[in-house]
């Protein structure tokens, strides 16, 4: 196959000739193969045309693609191309109307782990801060294969990408949040936290923090599933982002003392905060600036849990001269591009208030 990846002019002509899913009547001749290779180098007129062509290819059976020598790299390149187009929120919403959403969802069940992972990656872009596409994916039953891949796929990269897609799908999406809770998605998050893959842990902690912010009732689910113990352990992780996200979750759990979502008398919690305090005090100036959010979170947790100023505050290490602005919102800055964030806010303003969340874990 060509190194520059498929061109959808050639693939479209090929796919339409076999649109009934039957095997080709004869192997490609050398002349046909040469035409195919040359067509793969061409360009199409506009994004919608290219997306339609890609959609046609995605509808082709795996065995037919294999029989014609289409490689995993070719399919990944095709999905990369599609992802570039759906960066536009309008084109993302057009994906369903041109017949491309359902075939993309079918790629979540592809036999190749790389394709399953890439399909979830494209879906993340489609639904990110996009209420219309979130609704379309939910209506097309796209949540179920994403959840299956997140919880049971043997490939950790597939699981991580599926979790990323779920996170984008259910943000500001009441139907998605409810579906996640009823499907016992929190059990999958717990499994992600105890994995040994940092990216998987980060994405899980990120989603947990969002869900706890959205609903105080979910704090009880998290508590009952043993998340506080796991997050206390992760708050001393070598990875700064894992530590920060874990601390964020602990802060959310600590907010309502009457709910006892976080045992403030837990010896492990106190030992964690004392250890993080010692390590922060021993940091170089450069590391202190990099750990800005961790400093603030440790200070907040200590003050909330023990009703006294933290040692970091007494040492003047909570706010430093290098902190020339408010600590960044890690979740929003990392996962919400400005245009799509604006679109999501606009949609929220135009719609009525959401239906209240269901309470308690799924049975």
C-alpha positions, -999 to +999 in steps of 0.1 A: +000+000+000+011+036-005+031+052+023+010+083+022-022+065+031-055+059+013-072+084-010-109+080-008-114+084-046-098+050-052-113+033-022-147+047-029-147+033-065-135+000-051-159-002-022-189+007-044-181-022-068-184-046-038-211-028-018-231-060-015-204-074+007-196-103-017-161-114-024-146-101-057-152-123-087-114-124-095-082-112-079-070-077-089-049-077-120-016-060-120-033-032-141-061-029-116-037-028-087-016-001-104-048+020-109-056+014-072-022+025-061-023+056-082-059+065-071-047+062-035-025+092-041-053+115-053-073+141-035-110+147-032-129+180-035-142+188+000-145+174+035-181+161+031-171+141+000-141+127+018-162+118+049-187+100+026-159+081+010-144+071+043-179+060+055-182+037+024-149+021+033-159+016+069-190-003+057-169-029+039-165-063+057-131-069+072-124-100+051-129-080+019-105-053+030-080-080+040-084-098+007-074-066-012-043-060+009-056-031+029-035-030+060-041-019+096-019+011+089-041+021+060-072+019+082-056+039+109-046+065+084-082+066+072-094+072+107-068+099+112-082+116+082-117+113+095-107+127+129-092+158+112-126+165+096-147+160+127-126+185+146-152+209+131-183+207+153-205+210+122-188+182+104-190+161+135-227+165+135-229+158+098-212+124+103-245+107+112-265+123+083-240+111+057-241+075+071-207+075+089-215+073+126-229+037+127-199+023+107-175+042+130-193+026+160-189-008+144-152-003+143-153-004+182-158-042+176-130-046+150-108-076+155-077-054+155-070-037+188-054-007+170-085-001+151-107-004+181-086+021+200-085+046+171-122+044+166-127+054+202-102+082+197-122+095+167-155+093+187-139+113+215-134+141+190-169+137+176-187+141+209-164+164+228-184+194+240-209+186+213-244+179+227-259+171+194-234+144+186-236+131+222-273+126+216-268+109+183-242+085+197-265+076+226-294+070+202-272+048+180-263+027+211-227+038+210-224+039+248-226+001+251-196-009+230-176+018+245-184+006+280-176-030+270-142-020+256-135+001+287-143-027+311-134-060+293-110-054+264-078-073+268-058-044+253-050-017+278-047+010+251-082+001+239-096+003+274-079+037+279-092+052+247-127+039+254-126+055+288-116+088+272-145+085+247-169+078+276-156+107+295-163+131+266-196+114+258-212+118+293-199+153+301-228+178+304-249+149+292-275+138+318-286+107+299-250+096+295-242+101+332-273+081+342-264+053+318-229+052+332-241+049+367-267+023+359-242+002+340-220+001+371-194+021+354-179+030+388-167-005+391-148-001+359-132+031+372-121+013+403-104-013+382-087+015+362-074+030+394-057-002+405-041-008+371-004-001+365-010+022+335-006+059+343-027+072+314-055+049+324-053+061+360-053+097+350-084+094+328-102+075+355-094+100+382-103+129+359-138+114+352-143+106+389-136+142+399-160+155+373-188+131+384-183+140+421-186+176+412-218+170+393-235+150+420-228+148+458-248+116+459-221+099+438-197+105+467-216+077+486-211+053+457-174+061+456-171+057+493-189+024+494-168+010+466-136+017+485-123+046+464-109+067+493-083+041+502-072+038+466-071+075+461-050+080+492-025+055+478-025+072+444-020+107+460+016+096+467+022+084+431+054+093+413+033+109+385+024+145+394-009+145+375-020+112+391-012+128+425-031+160+417-062+142+403-063+119+433-060+148+457-089+165+438-111+135+444-102+134+481-111+171+484-145+165+468-151+136+492-141+158+522-165+186+516-195+172+534-184+161+569-219+149+578-219+124+549-187+107+562-176+101+526-140+105+538-129+092+572-110+122+586-096+100+614-080+076+589-044+072+599-034+066+563-049+099+552-030+118+579+002+100+570-003+108+533-007+145+540+023+146+563+044+128+538+033+151+509+040+181+531+075+169+539+082+163+502+069+196+492+089+215+518+120+197+505+114+206+468+135+229+448+121+263+438+115+250+402+097+219+415+076+240+439+063+261+410+055+230+391+036+215+421+014+246+425-019+228+425-006+200+447+005+225+473-030+241+473-048+207+475-027+194+503-034+227+522-071+225+516-073+188+527-054+194+559-075+225+568-108+207+561-099+175+578-081+188+609-095+223+612-062+240+616-037+257+592-014+233+574+024+234+578+026+245+542+006+276+550+027+283+581+058+280+560+044+303+533+044+276+507+008+276+496+011+307+474+045+317+460+057+346+439+058+323+408+021+318+412+012+348+391-022+335+383-049+313+397-041+275+396-053+262+363-084+240+360-065+209+349-096+191+336-110+220+316-077+231+302-067+196+291-100+184+277-121+213+265-110+232+234-123+268+236-146+267+206-163+235+217-165+247+253-182+278+241-206+257+221-214+235+251-221+266+273-243+281+246-263+248+244-267+248+282-281+283+281-306+275+254-319+243+271-341+239+302-324+227+334-315+190+334-336+162+350-322+154+385-298+125+387-309+091+399-294+083+433-274+054+445-254+026+427-269+002+402-280-031+415 
